[in-house]
Amino acid sequence: MASFITQENDWDLRKRQTLSSEMNDADADQITAISIGIIGRAQPYIINQHSLGSGIHYENLNREDDIPESTVEIQSDSGNIMIESPEAGIYTVFIRGIYEEDYYLFLTYHTEDFTDTLTFHAFNQAETSHFTFNIDAKGLTINQAMDITLAVSSQAVGSDSNKTKLIWDVSKDTNVASYNIYAKKSGQPYYSKIANTQDTFFLTEDQWAENDEIETIYYAVSAVDNKGNDSFLSPFVLNSNESSPEIHPVIIEPSVQNVTSDQGELLFNVENVSNLNWEAKTNNLWLSINS
């Protein structure tokens, strides 16, 4: 039972540059509601400080809504757990999956005057992972966080410059032992793991897309620690020089509809997400999830 979870940097918001994953202002407003959302074939379950749980239990698969003022909505490829008026304390989130594929996780918190969503991108190894977060007078803190940056690029190589090579910066984290490479073709719903290497480059067998006749392929790289845990996915790159944005999913909370951020950059319940003003980032925050 191991994995890492990542803040999704491909579509991180500009206003989060100073937010990271912690609201540590001493004058932070009291959190009035939190929610855990999943888009992908994984199921969330959350336990509060009183050992009460809501969601789909990761062992017996029973549906629970024992946390006071919690709302649970679970489907085959998405899910959401909302807790209104959450008590202070440590919460544990379990993510159960039976497929080796990626998913998106959304942690949304509300105060009387502020709402924001932290977005994470993880690859499930067909097992259960978990992490914790804490609610106190300072706000909401995601625990076991550490900084890492993986800046990935792609280039054409070979005698005819027709193969795709991936290159990334060496991780400064001393626990990194190797790197996983993930890929998906344009139009496919999920990434798949295609290789593991101790090098900081990988030569694929995919053609470099010199024209529209060659299929577009998305790549992402993650770090693997000494225990075999997988880090976040890096920002994606393509088998071409083109900059093609990937359309990302949007989670709709059960009791919070049509929410708009203060700068209009994060929209819920929108009809055309391709019109959103997303901005790519390369500075990741990874969360260690212990077995």
WOWOJO-V163627 format. One record per helix or strand. SS is the DSSP state (~ for helix, > for strand). FROM is the first residue (numbers start at 1). LEN is the number of residues. If there is no record, write none. Layout:
ss = (SS,SS)
from = (FROM,FROM)
len = (LEN,LEN)
//
This chain:
ss = (>,~,~,>,>,>,>,>,>,>,>,>,>,>,>,>,>,>,>,>,>,>,>,>,>,>,~,>)
from = (3,9,14,22,33,42,53,63,70,78,89,100,115,128,139,145,152,163,176,192,201,217,230,237,260,267,273,283)
len = (5,3,5,1,7,6,4,3,6,7,9,11,11,9,4,5,6,6,10,6,7,9,1,2,1,1,3,7)
//
